Amino acid sequence: MDVIGFWTRSWTSDDPAAVRKLLAPDVEVEWNLDAPVDDEELLQVQHRIAGFADKVTVAGETLAEDGATLVYDLVAPFGTARMVEFLAVADGRITEVRQVYDVTLTDRYFPGLYDN
């Protein structure tokens, strides 16, 4: 299975059930947003991005046997924000998700994205 490709297609097309299947039970999740994160919050934010964005595209990627680094353009109605994602993969499951957002542009073009 192409775990990285399936991951990207699943969350950008707003399919949280498919995303959930890829996450290891003890997945580690971190990001630079000013909000606590766990796998449930990650799924909620991905859902909000996929629902609000005009388009989410992979602007760059570096693939390895045990994971990947992906750069996304999050195209919103009034501008584009960028997010970099680091994924670790073991036994066909994602074991680590690290996301780094351009927080200034994310707050500007995706207001309220990570508010609870």
Summary of the structure (lengths in Angstrom):
residues: 116
radius of gyration: 13.1
end to end distance: 34.3
largest distance: 40.0
contacts: 321
relative contact order: 0.22
helix: 33%
strand: 43%
